[in-house]
């Protein structure tokens, strides 16, 4: 219902206006030209000319009444045509019925109210009278609309439904109440709407860098009932206190302090935030939302905007100046909001956030359920609003050993196969070293995997061809393109071009990139014996059709589980060995990526699988232990 475009001005010829041939102009030669000229003048905005064709005593008052119609409706365009509109049921009725010096005329009105919605069409009526040999339109407000009475005006009432919540896995809201300020106006009290709203837009841009559509705001205010509070934006405190202070200097604005459940209680990067509908945001969410409306600006709040907010019910009414007497002329029902139910677990998510809370560097932790694939938690710490738990891009290092060891086991090796762990090894002309540059005695694949022997995996790359290694990564879901309702990264696993690249990929290098979520899904597959696609939403479900569960070979996965468990039991991930119910399995590594250190833990315990990526040097196994026991991690070094 806003001025999306300038009012369409088009001079309509007699033939078009009447809807017939040229001869139709003379079907009623005495009254028809007056009616035709009146409708044309009204449509093209020449209201003074239209007023001169009426019996109105105060021509300026008539011109003003006709000119205010578009503003009162915030219309994008208004079309008038002689005769009855199609589908009215009165198509055979004459456009003009004459009785002596009086005539009754019918005309159709089509108003484009914007927002790409259905136009408002209705049948208009007017009386004409011959005075001194000339026909005149007998002025009455009912010409504007048959139900409009003297002293009334048209107005557009927009009823915005209460926004539905985002819910956790148990269907409880994940939002908490916070202090907010509703900024708005009483339209009839604003002396200069254009000036007031231009100042509002200027203050908003200065405080947030976001531009409001001033023209649409003006149209919205002019079309609203004059004596009812019209909320223009809702601002959360204390986040927007600076903007609130600026707006308090703008004459004509009013402020209402309330509490509303709009802030995420946890997982803010996933749940998202709400904010005013600025010009760029409206391009994302589309009609029928209006400048200043509270809409989702990030996360699920943005991506599920239409479901959560529904759409408003819009009514065109005729009302007196006080707004107490109101008659509905037409209504367009909106759509009811619906909640969005996620798989986030209210017990697990806070523990994941607590585990990272003591770190002084960016970190993320994601938790999935191996038996189902549901995402139970996604914690992000100091990530500047980015959901790195799901869309971060990191080199996995030796945590990719889950893939390469599984490929070796599928190729005929077992956990007890004898292997070597030299300090360095050369493959394809490239030298690979163990973390710390130390060798370990000859032993089994299980023990060398447990102690992060990079040279063992790099040397064993000769047992696999490139396609087999890439296929195993894909079997564990890496780089397969699965997606959720929020942005995610499934990983990239390039095909190695030579033996050196293949050996590098065996130890999680060679251009491989993963997210914590993709590695958690790989850990879940090892824990459960089946890779399942992840999902974050239960209603509406965001499981992707066509991406199905992938069982892993029984014997090799059993051995893989032993390798995976040994690393925590007595290997490099032993700080995660907390005991208690359910044995912890996992792998760790610390890698250098683009000049920064990334510390990894990827593991599982019973029906929980999780991955931790810390952008700093930290004992990630201890962070994992903190997650499992409910204690925060110690600060990291960069």
Phi, psi and omega in degrees: 000032185240166179286082180288331182218162178295153181301128182288124179244117182216123177287121183264128180288164180304317183295318181291315183298316183283329178089019178221196179281182182298328180296337181296335180296341184243019178297326177221079194299337184278311185267332187300314181301323180294314180296317180300312182294324178296313182293320179296313181299319179295315184296318184275000175091010177269072189290329177296319178295318178298319182296326180293341180271006183249172176270004183304129181293323180251096184299324180296323179293319178296315180299319179295319180298316179292321182290337183277349185300310182299318180293319181294333178261355186050048188278140173284327176198163180216125181243137179237141180213143178292136176104186185267133180293147179304145177082003182280341182089356181238029186304331183274353179292143179290147178294322181227131175242118184258139173224096181064237181270010178239154177210149176242130184237145177246142177212157181256146179237132177230114184248123175272109183271010177078191178061019179059025182266181179292131179291158178264118178240141177204166180266123178261153181229145173210151175256143176238153181220139178270119182235120180059033178085357179243140179277138178229146173281124178285109187293134173200141179304338180294348174296324179295315172205137185304336181266356182279129182252166178302136180085356180259163174223162173275152176207156178248122179253121179252119181255108183269122181288159177292131183295138177280156183273162164272136188242159174275189184294340180261015179067028174256144183299141176260014180255151177236153180285140177222163177285130177225164176236122173275121179257126182200193181219160163259103192309321182289346182261356181275114184293317183226085183305319182298317181292313181300315185283333174293322178292323176298314181295320180296316179295321179296316180294321181295325184274328188238347184079003182258140184258128173270150177277096185297318182300318179290325176298317179299314178299321180297317181292317182294331182274347185278155173306134190291334188250009178255140179297128178248110179286129180258330175197153177244124186242128181278139175257149000272006186303325185246025181300324180297317179292320179301317178298320178296317184290334179294347178270355183269120181292134177102345178274147176237155187228132178234117180274125180218175172243133180221146180278083184235352183261141179291135176283334175201173180048052185299328180291335178271310183296316179093179184234164176249152179193177181290147180282098175274173186301315182290325179290325178296329176295330179284313188270337176074187180293155007258023184285152191241159177306132179091342178305149174279116182228168174290134181244353177198167175056207180296331179301323177279312186292334179246028184307309186294323179290316184289321185268339188065199175228148185287154168273131183244131180233135168262128185230158167252129184215158176279170184303330182282340182082000182283324179260119187219136176236127179283131179258327179196146178224146174239104184297141176273185177254136180291140175293155175226143179290160173246118182260122181262180175261005181297132184262124184295340177273324186277318184302312179297327178292323178295318179292321179296321182299330182265349192296335182273355182280149180251019179225163177301140180205154178216153182213129178234143183233133178231161177261114184302326185285344183231330186093358182290142178276116186267334181201147174216100183255135177230132185234122179057038182257011178057042176083357181276142179269069183294337178301329183249332184235010174296153181236108185229153169284128186281339184060216186289351174293340175290351175304337174302324181278308186294321178294321178298320178297320178296318179294321177294335181275002175120347177287164174231174179296338183262002178299133181289135181221167178249155178221072180288166179295322177221159174210151182246130178225123177062029180085005179243139182262134179241143183235154173284153171303128183086349177071022183252149175268162172234154180300156175303141183199212181257165176302322180300312184290320180291326174295316182299328183257023172055049178278096181296324182292332177297308182293320180297317180293326181283356180300337180292344179280347185240146169268166186299316183296323180296318180295315179294320180297324179293321177299318180292326178297330177267014171088002184277126178072021183263000172082011175297157184213163177240188179283350173242160180301135179221167177227114182277348178111165173229130180230094182288156175281124182294141183272342183204179183295323180296317179294322179295318178296321178296321179293328178302331180250026171074027175242212175066031177090002177288136172226144182219168170249160173306321180296315182296325178286326176296323178292325176294318177297322178297322179295318178294319180295319188263338184090359179217130172277130178239142179293143181284156170211149184248334183247136172266323180212107001284144183292139175247023171293132182276126175295141178093345176256111189245168178294146181235103177295145178260153181303131188301309185292315183292326181289329177296316177294322180298321179298326178290318176300314183296320179286321183299326182298327178273324182296315184210015183250209186288347179256020188295340178292350176267002184276083188270351181074197181080192183292129178084123181276140180269135174237155179169171178224153180229161169192157174234122186234162174254128183222115178051043176083005177232154180269137176234124179256129186245145158222130176231121185197190182202163174207115183053238184262035173233132171232141185208159178223140181235130174232120181244126180275067180175168181275115183207156174281095185294334177294325177290325175297319177298318178298320178297322176297315184288334181257351179082039179230148181284156180278165177274157180302152181255164171254147183282000000 
